[in-house]
Amino acid sequence: MKVLNDSILQGMNMQGTMIVQRDKTDAFQKQLELAAAKQEDAALKEACQQFEAYFIQQMWKEMRSTLSDDGLIPKNRGEEIFQEMLDAEYSKKSSEGQGIGIAQTLYRQLSKRNNQIL
């Protein structure tokens, strides 16, 4: 019975994670469209920086998924949530300033495209 409950909880956890990721993607898309419509460079830079932070967060998540879960003390759901939140903060901090270059490249490409549309 415990195995069945664990598999149900894992399925619900995956659905929740997918919903959060879809919401973040939708929020980025809306902010990008708003910046393009208003031709606001600051909003476009912010949207690009948020995308870079999201990309880094997904990279952290995938890197952590390659690690084995076996250890002396098994991880519980609270620890997983904390780790996800910590990775989100790491990704925000690493995308500030120069970041890894995705935000700057994306900004250059999008600002060129916006100027060509006008």
SULHU-V221819 format. One record per helix or strand of 2 or more residues. SS is the DSSP state (2 for helix, 1 for strand). FROM is the first residue (numbers start at 1). TO is the last residue. If there is no record, write none. Layout:
SS_FROM_TO ; SS_FROM_TO
This chain:
2_2_38 ; 2_41_65 ; 2_77_95 ; 2_102_117
